[in-house]
């Protein structure tokens, strides 16, 4: 008596992902990248990254005045 799947070809199939999804730590938004790319470390989306840089420059300018 055998247990499990009766189709041995099922285990030979390979899955090809079209995209990989990761979540931004700041806004919680989901971002998709191709499987060849790596998610940024730390995982922060480009919009949140630009906002953080703009806020840092604004703070720096306020301190230098």
C-alpha positions, 0 to 999 in steps of 0.5 A: 500500500502506498501513501501520498501522490500517485503522480511522480511527475508532480515532484519533478516540476519546477516552479518559476516565480514571475516576481517576489514580494517584500514589505516595507518596514516604514509604511507596510506597503508591498513591493514586487521585484523580479526574482533576480533582484534582492530586496533592499536591506533594510526593506524600505520602499523607494518612496519612504527612502526619499521621504526620510532623506528629505526629512534628514536634509530639512532637519540638517538645514534647520540645525545649521541656521 
